[in-house]
Amino acid sequence: MFFAIMLAMLMALVCRKLDSKDLPRAVSCVICVFILLIFFLGMLGIMVVQITSFIGDMPRLEEQSNQLLSSIHTYIERRFNIPTAQQIAFLQRETQNRGKMLRASLTNMLATSIQLLIRLVIMLVLTFLMLFHKEKYYAFFLKFTNGNTQQEKEEVLNRIGKVSQHYLVGRAISILTLFVLYTIALKVIGIKNALLLAAVAALVNIIPYLGPILAAVFPFLVALVTEQTAQPAIWVLVSFMLFQAFDNYYVTPYFLEGEVSLSSIATIVSMICGGFVWGVAGMILFIPMFSIVKIIFDQIPGYSIMDI
């Protein structure tokens, strides 16, 4: 529901421009939803193709992983005097338990994927309905907006709409920029399945503060396992750190334009609350939602929270 609200705010400008071309409202809304659908399907297509390629490389990855494990066994035996046979026996017991957990995880992942697809369809339907009746919703919320004049009330609602638009557009541009930079870096370093690794890393970056750390972990481990030396993995970390700094200090501030005007502690609190309520989705949504709440309270005498 809240994702649909945010997407409807994002696509409202596009819908208005289509309406100005004398297109029927239903056609304008269908085009907006179709644009969103193409975006989501494009992301899904990239992920499916790269995952298929990744699965095809599994035998080679398994062989190189065994070589790395053998080196680790040898080091542990020399350093801690633990026989290799004892290490392997321990790993086999753990692997059996992990295998059961993995099968259960795969089953849950399949069920989650089906639920996600259903929710995506519902979200797009809700977005269509909100765009189709956007004037009614605008007039409804205008009645409850605090302000002395009609112009002041409209200004508050326009600020709320801009928060959602700038946040989603800014995040989308940030993810796209990081995806391109990560892909180039992984291709130059010579890491296989660069598109998949770059897509996962770029998407994870949408999680504030934790995202940049998690983004580099999986590509680093893959590079460490698939390459003969540790040098490519180190280059992956260095390049990811440089690109993340570029995004934090230039791309994100430039495109967000200060619309999501929350302090660091307010951002962290909103992220934690969102994680408790809605998981990863809440960590993404609660930041613009807190900013919208801040705009609303700032318009009420005695309830201004300008300092958070």
Secondary structure, DSSP 8 states (H G I E B T S, - for coil): -HHHHHHHHHHHHHHHHHHHTT--HHHHHHHHHHHHHHHHHHHHHHHHHHHHHHHHTHHHHHHHHHHHHHHHHHHHHHHH---HHHHHHHHHHHHHHHHHHHHHHHHHHHHHHHHHHHHHHHHHHHHHHHHHTHHHHHHHHHHHS--SSHHHHHHHHHHHHHHHHHHHHHHHHHHHHHHHHHHHHHHHHT-SSHHHHHHHHHHHTTSTTHHHHHHHHHHHHHHHHHSSSSHHHHHHHHHHHHHHHHIIIIIHHHHHTT-S---HHHHHHHHHHHHHHHTHHHHHHHHHHHHHHHHHHHTSTT---TT-
